[in-house]
Amino acid sequence: MHIYQLPGTFQSLDAETPALWEAGAQGLEEANGFVKAYFSQPVELPFAGEWVTLEDTDWLEKWKAGLDPVTIGRITVVPSWKQAEVPDSQIKLVIDPGMAFGTGHHATTQFGIEALQRLELSGKRVLDVGAGTGLLAMVAAKLGAKAYGVDLDPITVPIARENAELNGLELEFFEGVLEDVLHLAPFDVLVCNLFAELHMLLMPQYAEALTDDGQLILTGILADRLEMVLDALEREDFKNVKTERSGEWMLCTASR
């Protein structure tokens, strides 16, 4: 087994991870400051990293065995091969990572799941911006919302649709950017797991997409870049701004 490792996190290497899957990676993990991709043989990749060769063992099965269910409040996110481990008292969401970010293990995703559970979503219209695996849209749907998702990456949109079908959820996922789905607005809630710089640029569209009393959930924000997000919220006249921190990551919520 061969490992190609890149310094960083799933969040910071979000643009590189699809290429690893396309090149034949059998599994990805984030550990000790690196994203590690498991391959049966070394391959050429379009960015600089380091190859490490390991003794012969079933590393794919080892990776799968280590991908445990994640419980956040009433929601448990679980890979399909560990569904039996989830108690009936939990709202279960089955997610197979495939080639998309969003398994519930990352702090930014957990922030989004926690924030959605604090809202009354029954009958509300929710848009997941930068949907990835579609997890946050599916959480909203499980909580009673009419949910949608949009993602620029053409690889992730089919995965989100497959995950929704796997969970018996009828959701609409679109390939594109927020501007491409503004015709569906207004939404009662936007949940956006993106970089701080993107939040800043998209803030006018967030304001346009929400109802007059709509709720905004922003995650994916590094602590040292929070101020640019707060400044953008103020410029667009958002109210009730609140922040939370987990390690180097911030959650920011606000309302119109």
Buried (B, 14 or more C-beta within 10 A) or exposed (E): BBBBBBEBBBBBBBEBBBBBBEBEBBBBBBEEEBBBBBBEEEBEBEEEBEEEEEEEEEBEEEBBEEBEBBBBBEBBBBBEEBEEEBEEEBBBBBBBBBBBBBBBBBBBBBBBBBBBBEBEBEEBBBBBBBBBBBBBBBBBBBBEBBBBBBBBBEBBBBBBBBBBEBBEBEBBBBBEBBEEBBEBBBBBBBBBBBBBEBBBEBBEBBBBBBBEEBBBBBBBBBBEBBEBBBEBBEEBEBEEBEBEEBEEBBBBBBBB
